[in-house]
Amino acid sequence: MQKQSQKKIEKSMEFKKYYLSEFQLHDGEVFITFNIVAINTDKNEITVAISNRGRISVTTYDLLTDSNGSFYFEYGINYEKININDFEGGKVK
């Protein structure tokens, strides 16, 4: 039990370096900017601030894991895969 708690604390500390990290996605017309606000591994959720065409919204998405063990979430009607490793700040596994 203590090892699980320690792992969660370590993962939480690792995710803290991503606070407000930025990623830009070009949708064919404009760049959409994402900033990480929070990552909750207990609920498998990520909260991001999204700047899109002059509007800013804060949205929570399901935090998913791909076959390589990398974390990502899906954005938009096309379910664009946004990988956490693509945000500035390094790699998380």
TORPA-4810 file (N, C-alpha, C, O; in nm, 3 decimals):
<nodes>
NODE_1_0.082_-0.119_0.000_0.000_0.000_0.000_0.087_0.126_0.000_0.056_0.222_-0.070_M
NODE_2_0.193_0.125_0.077_0.279_0.242_0.086_0.351_0.266_-0.047_0.373_0.381_-0.085_Q
NODE_3_0.387_0.159_-0.119_0.452_0.174_-0.248_0.359_0.241_-0.349_0.404_0.324_-0.428_K
NODE_4_0.229_0.205_-0.347_0.133_0.268_-0.437_0.121_0.417_-0.407_0.118_0.499_-0.498_Q
NODE_5_0.114_0.452_-0.280_0.104_0.592_-0.240_0.229_0.668_-0.284_0.219_0.780_-0.333_S
NODE_6_0.343_0.607_-0.267_0.469_0.671_-0.307_0.473_0.692_-0.458_0.517_0.797_-0.505_Q
NODE_7_0.425_0.593_-0.535_0.423_0.606_-0.681_0.331_0.719_-0.724_0.364_0.795_-0.815_K
NODE_8_0.215_0.732_-0.659_0.122_0.839_-0.693_0.183_0.975_-0.663_0.167_1.069_-0.740_K
NODE_9_0.252_0.985_-0.551_0.316_1.112_-0.515_0.424_1.145_-0.616_0.434_1.260_-0.660_I
NODE_10_0.506_1.046_-0.654_0.611_1.071_-0.753_0.551_1.113_-0.887_0.601_1.206_-0.950_E
NODE_11_0.445_1.045_-0.931_0.382_1.080_-1.058_0.321_1.220_-1.050_0.330_1.297_-1.146_K
NODE_12_0.260_1.252_-0.937_0.202_1.385_-0.918_0.309_1.492_-0.926_0.289_1.596_-0.989_S
NODE_13_0.422_1.468_-0.863_0.533_1.564_-0.866_0.586_1.578_-1.009_0.622_1.687_-1.052_M
NODE_14_0.591_1.468_-1.081_0.639_1.469_-1.219_0.546_1.552_-1.306_0.592_1.626_-1.393_E
NODE_15_0.415_1.542_-1.285_0.318_1.615_-1.363_0.318_1.765_-1.330_0.279_1.846_-1.414_F
NODE_16_0.362_1.803_-1.211_0.362_1.944_-1.172_0.447_2.028_-1.265_0.419_2.146_-1.285_K
NODE_17_0.553_1.969_-1.324_0.638_2.046_-1.414_0.564_2.084_-1.542_0.610_2.170_-1.617_K
NODE_18_0.450_2.020_-1.568_0.370_2.051_-1.686_0.272_2.165_-1.665_0.207_2.207_-1.761_Y
NODE_19_0.259_2.217_-1.544_0.164_2.323_-1.516_0.186_2.440_-1.610_0.294_2.498_-1.614_Y
NODE_20_0.084_2.474_-1.685_0.082_2.581_-1.785_0.173_2.556_-1.905_0.198_2.648_-1.983_L
NODE_21_0.224_2.433_-1.920_0.300_2.400_-2.041_0.209_2.420_-2.162_0.088_2.405_-2.153_S
NODE_22_0.271_2.455_-2.274_0.195_2.495_-2.392_0.215_2.399_-2.509_0.323_2.343_-2.528_E
NODE_23_0.109_2.384_-2.586_0.113_2.309_-2.711_0.024_2.380_-2.811_-0.083_2.429_-2.775_F
NODE_24_0.068_2.388_-2.938_-0.014_2.450_-3.041_-0.050_2.348_-3.148_0.035_2.270_-3.192_Q
NODE_25_-0.176_2.350_-3.187_-0.228_2.260_-3.290_-0.283_2.347_-3.403_-0.365_2.435_-3.379_L
NODE_26_-0.240_2.321_-3.525_-0.294_2.395_-3.640_-0.412_2.316_-3.696_-0.397_2.199_-3.732_H
NODE_27_-0.527_2.379_-3.703_-0.649_2.309_-3.748_-0.676_2.326_-3.897_-0.783_2.290_-3.946_D
NODE_28_-0.579_2.381_-3.970_-0.597_2.405_-4.112_-0.620_2.552_-4.143_-0.599_2.597_-4.256_G
NODE_29_-0.662_2.628_-4.042_-0.686_2.771_-4.058_-0.606_2.853_-3.958_-0.539_2.949_-3.996_E
NODE_30_-0.614_2.816_-3.832_-0.547_2.892_-3.726_-0.481_2.795_-3.628_-0.507_2.675_-3.628_V
NODE_31_-0.395_2.852_-3.544_-0.336_2.773_-3.437_-0.426_2.777_-3.314_-0.474_2.884_-3.275_F
NODE_32_-0.448_2.661_-3.253_-0.520_2.650_-3.127_-0.415_2.623_-3.020_-0.333_2.532_-3.035_I
NODE_33_-0.418_2.700_-2.912_-0.318_2.688_-2.807_-0.378_2.620_-2.685_-0.486_2.656_-2.638_T
NODE_34_-0.306_2.520_-2.634_-0.346_2.445_-2.515_-0.244_2.471_-2.405_-0.124_2.468_-2.430_F
NODE_35_-0.292_2.497_-2.284_-0.207_2.508_-2.165_-0.261_2.412_-2.060_-0.380_2.415_-2.028_N
NODE_36_-0.173_2.329_-2.005_-0.216_2.234_-1.902_-0.239_2.309_-1.772_-0.152_2.381_-1.724_I
NODE_37_-0.358_2.290_-1.714_-0.393_2.352_-1.587_-0.377_2.250_-1.474_-0.327_2.283_-1.367_V
NODE_38_-0.421_2.125_-1.499_-0.412_2.022_-1.395_-0.416_1.883_-1.459_-0.477_1.863_-1.564_A
NODE_39_-0.348_1.790_-1.394_-0.354_1.649_-1.431_-0.391_1.571_-1.306_-0.323_1.579_-1.204_I
NODE_40_-0.500_1.495_-1.315_-0.547_1.417_-1.201_-0.539_1.269_-1.239_-0.623_1.219_-1.314_N
NODE_41_-0.437_1.201_-1.188_-0.419_1.060_-1.223_-0.517_0.970_-1.149_-0.545_0.859_-1.195_T
NODE_42_-0.571_1.016_-1.036_-0.671_0.936_-0.964_-0.798_0.921_-1.047_-0.860_0.814_-1.050_D
NODE_43_-0.838_1.029_-1.114_-0.959_1.028_-1.195_-0.929_1.009_-1.344_-1.021_1.002_-1.425_K
NODE_44_-0.800_1.000_-1.380_-0.758_0.991_-1.521_-0.816_1.106_-1.602_-0.882_1.086_-1.704_N
NODE_45_-0.790_1.229_-1.554_-0.840_1.350_-1.620_-0.728_1.451_-1.637_-0.634_1.457_-1.558_E
NODE_46_-0.741_1.531_-1.741_-0.652_1.644_-1.763_-0.738_1.767_-1.788_-0.836_1.761_-1.862_I
NODE_47_-0.703_1.878_-1.727_-0.773_2.003_-1.746_-0.681_2.097_-1.823_-0.566_2.119_-1.783_T
NODE_48_-0.730_2.152_-1.933_-0.650_2.241_-2.016_-0.726_2.369_-2.044_-0.848_2.370_-2.055_V
NODE_49_-0.649_2.480_-2.056_-0.703_2.606_-2.103_-0.679_2.608_-2.254_-0.567_2.583_-2.299_A
NODE_50_-0.783_2.638_-2.330_-0.775_2.635_-2.475_-0.803_2.775_-2.530_-0.907_2.834_-2.501_I
NODE_51_-0.709_2.826_-2.608_-0.727_2.953_-2.678_-0.754_2.922_-2.824_-0.667_2.871_-2.895_S
NODE_52_-0.876_2.955_-2.869_-0.917_2.919_-3.004_-0.994_3.036_-3.065_-1.105_3.066_-3.022_N
NODE_53_-0.935_3.101_-3.164_-0.998_3.212_-3.236_-1.044_3.324_-3.143_-1.154_3.376_-3.156_R
NODE_54_-0.957_3.359_-3.048_-0.986_3.469_-2.958_-1.069_3.432_-2.836_-1.095_3.517_-2.751_G
NODE_55_-1.111_3.309_-2.827_-1.189_3.264_-2.712_-1.105_3.172_-2.626_-1.029_3.089_-2.677_R
NODE_56_-1.119_3.187_-2.496_-1.047_3.102_-2.402_-1.149_3.020_-2.323_-1.245_3.074_-2.270_I
NODE_57_-1.125_2.890_-2.317_-1.211_2.803_-2.237_-1.124_2.709_-2.156_-1.010_2.680_-2.194_S
NODE_58_-1.177_2.663_-2.046_-1.109_2.565_-1.962_-1.194_2.439_-1.963_-1.311_2.441_-1.925_V
NODE_59_-1.134_2.328_-2.009_-1.208_2.204_-2.029_-1.132_2.086_-1.970_-1.009_2.083_-1.973_T
NODE_60_-1.206_1.990_-1.917_-1.147_1.867_-1.862_-1.175_1.753_-1.959_-1.288_1.734_-2.004_T
NODE_61_-1.069_1.678_-1.990_-1.077_1.563_-2.080_-1.033_1.438_-2.008_-0.963_1.443_-1.907_Y
NODE_62_-1.075_1.322_-2.062_-1.025_1.195_-2.012_-0.877_1.183_-2.048_-0.838_1.213_-2.161_D
NODE_63_-0.796_1.141_-1.954_-0.654_1.117_-1.977_-0.637_0.971_-2.015_-0.665_0.882_-1.934_L
NODE_64_-0.592_0.947_-2.136_-0.582_0.813_-2.190_-0.435_0.772_-2.202_-0.346_0.857_-2.195_L
NODE_65_-0.411_0.642_-2.219_-0.275_0.590_-2.234_-0.268_0.509_-2.362_-0.353_0.423_-2.385_T
NODE_66_-0.167_0.537_-2.446_-0.154_0.460_-2.570_-0.072_0.334_-2.547_-0.031_0.306_-2.434_D
NODE_67_-0.048_0.258_-2.653_0.023_0.130_-2.642_0.168_0.146_-2.598_0.229_0.050_-2.551_S
NODE_68_0.223_0.267_-2.612_0.361_0.294_-2.569_0.368_0.341_-2.424_0.477_0.362_-2.371_N
NODE_69_0.253_0.357_-2.360_0.250_0.404_-2.223_0.249_0.556_-2.210_0.260_0.609_-2.100_G
NODE_70_0.236_0.627_-2.322_0.232_0.774_-2.321_0.090_0.822_-2.294_-0.007_0.759_-2.337_S
NODE_71_0.080_0.932_-2.224_-0.050_0.990_-2.191_-0.095_1.085_-2.300_-0.014_1.157_-2.358_F
NODE_72_-0.227_1.086_-2.328_-0.284_1.177_-2.427_-0.431_1.201_-2.396_-0.491_1.132_-2.314_Y
NODE_73_-0.488_1.301_-2.465_-0.632_1.322_-2.461_-0.678_1.350_-2.603_-0.597_1.381_-2.691_F
NODE_74_-0.807_1.340_-2.625_-0.863_1.359_-2.759_-0.941_1.489_-2.763_-1.020_1.519_-2.673_E
NODE_75_-0.917_1.568_-2.870_-0.975_1.700_-2.882_-1.057_1.712_-3.011_-1.018_1.662_-3.116_Y
NODE_76_-1.170_1.778_-3.000_-1.249_1.816_-3.116_-1.334_1.705_-3.174_-1.337_1.592_-3.124_G
NODE_77_-1.404_1.740_-3.281_-1.496_1.645_-3.343_-1.424_1.532_-3.415_-1.483_1.426_-3.439_I
NODE_78_-1.297_1.554_-3.450_-1.218_1.449_-3.514_-1.137_1.368_-3.415_-1.058_1.282_-3.454_N
NODE_79_-1.156_1.396_-3.286_-1.083_1.326_-3.179_-0.932_1.329_-3.204_-0.864_1.227_-3.198_Y
NODE_80_-0.882_1.449_-3.231_-0.739_1.470_-3.253_-0.662_1.427_-3.128_-0.691_1.473_-3.018_E
NODE_81_-0.565_1.340_-3.145_-0.486_1.288_-3.033_-0.381_1.392_-2.995_-0.293_1.424_-3.075_K
NODE_82_-0.391_1.445_-2.872_-0.296_1.542_-2.820_-0.213_1.470_-2.714_-0.262_1.438_-2.606_I
NODE_83_-0.087_1.445_-2.746_0.003_1.371_-2.657_0.067_1.466_-2.556_0.114_1.573_-2.593_N
NODE_84_0.068_1.428_-2.431_0.126_1.513_-2.327_0.275_1.537_-2.353_0.328_1.642_-2.318_I
NODE_85_0.342_1.440_-2.413_0.484_1.456_-2.443_0.510_1.565_-2.545_0.623_1.612_-2.557_N
NODE_86_0.407_1.607_-2.619_0.423_1.714_-2.717_0.419_1.852_-2.653_0.455_1.951_-2.718_D
NODE_87_0.377_1.862_-2.529_0.378_1.989_-2.458_0.521_2.020_-2.416_0.601_1.929_-2.393_F
NODE_88_0.553_2.149_-2.408_0.686_2.185_-2.359_0.702_2.133_-2.217_0.606_2.133_-2.140_E
NODE_89_0.822_2.089_-2.182_0.845_2.044_-2.045_0.898_1.904_-2.032_0.928_1.861_-1.920_G
NODE_90_0.912_1.830_-2.141_0.974_1.700_-2.129_0.882_1.584_-2.153_0.773_1.599_-2.207_G
NODE_91_0.928_1.469_-2.112_0.857_1.343_-2.138_0.807_1.285_-2.007_0.874_1.293_-1.903_K
NODE_92_0.687_1.225_-2.014_0.631_1.153_-1.898_0.592_1.016_-1.946_0.528_1.002_-2.050_V
NODE_93_0.628_0.914_-1.871_0.587_0.775_-1.902_0.528_0.714_-1.781_0.486_0.598_-1.784_K
</nodes>
